[in-house]
């Protein structure tokens, strides 16, 4: 799922989430950390330093985390470990 905010495309896809062990997907803090790093990487690719204290960066992170949670639930269900 891709989010575009202030010209920065935030793409946290199924491949990113599938690479993570099921236990980490269930761990809210681990998923938050993975998502935050992925968002920061997307900003960095555009030459922008990610700052969670910036309103637009917070919004990008919130939207990406929402999408990550949905994808994580799908992956866990597909693995039959839900």
C-alpha positions as CSV (number, residue, x, y, z in Angstrom):
1,X,0.0,0.0,0.0
2,X,1.4,3.3,-1.0
3,X,0.9,6.7,0.7
4,X,2.0,9.9,-0.9
5,X,2.4,12.9,1.4
6,X,4.3,16.1,0.5
7,X,5.7,14.5,-2.6
8,X,7.2,11.5,-0.6
9,X,5.9,8.1,-1.6
10,X,5.7,5.8,1.5
11,X,5.5,2.3,0.3
12,X,5.2,-0.5,2.8
13,X,4.4,-3.6,0.8
14,X,3.7,-7.2,1.4
15,X,7.3,-8.2,0.7
16,X,8.5,-6.0,3.6
17,X,6.0,-7.4,6.0
18,X,6.4,-11.1,4.8
19,X,10.1,-11.0,5.6
20,X,9.3,-10.6,9.3
21,X,8.7,-13.5,11.7
22,X,5.1,-14.0,12.9
23,X,6.0,-13.2,16.5
24,X,7.4,-9.8,15.5
25,X,4.3,-9.1,13.5
26,X,2.2,-9.8,16.6
27,X,4.5,-7.5,18.7
28,X,3.1,-4.0,18.4
29,X,6.4,-2.4,19.3
30,X,8.4,-4.4,16.8
31,X,5.9,-3.6,14.0
32,X,6.0,0.1,15.0
33,X,9.8,0.1,14.8
34,X,9.8,-1.7,11.4
35,X,7.2,0.8,10.1
36,X,9.1,3.8,11.4
37,X,12.3,2.6,9.8
38,X,10.6,2.0,6.5
39,X,9.0,5.5,6.5
40,X,12.3,7.1,7.4
41,X,14.0,5.2,4.6
42,X,11.4,6.5,2.1
43,X,12.0,10.1,3.3
44,X,15.7,9.6,3.1
45,X,15.5,8.4,-0.5
46,X,13.9,11.7,-1.3
47,X,16.7,13.6,0.5
48,X,14.5,14.5,3.5
49,X,15.5,13.7,7.0
50,X,12.6,12.0,8.8
51,X,11.5,13.8,11.9
52,X,8.6,12.2,13.9
53,X,8.0,15.6,15.6
54,X,7.0,17.2,12.3
55,X,3.2,17.1,11.7
56,X,3.4,15.8,8.2
57,X,5.9,13.1,9.1
58,X,3.7,12.0,12.0
59,X,0.8,11.7,9.6
60,X,2.8,9.7,7.1
61,X,3.9,7.4,10.0
62,X,0.3,7.0,11.3
63,X,-1.0,6.1,7.9
64,X,1.9,3.7,7.2
65,X,1.4,2.0,10.6
66,X,-2.3,1.6,9.9
67,X,-1.4,-0.1,6.5
68,X,1.3,-2.2,8.2
69,X,-1.2,-3.5,10.7
70,X,-3.6,-4.6,8.0
71,X,-0.9,-6.3,6.0
72,X,0.5,-8.0,9.1
73,X,-2.9,-9.4,9.9
74,X,-3.2,-10.7,6.4
75,X,0.2,-12.3,6.5
76,X,-0.5,-14.0,9.9
77,X,-3.8,-15.3,8.6
78,X,-2.1,-16.6,5.4
79,X,0.5,-18.4,7.5
80,X,-2.3,-20.0,9.4
81,X,-0.9,-18.7,12.7
82,X,-3.7,-16.3,13.5
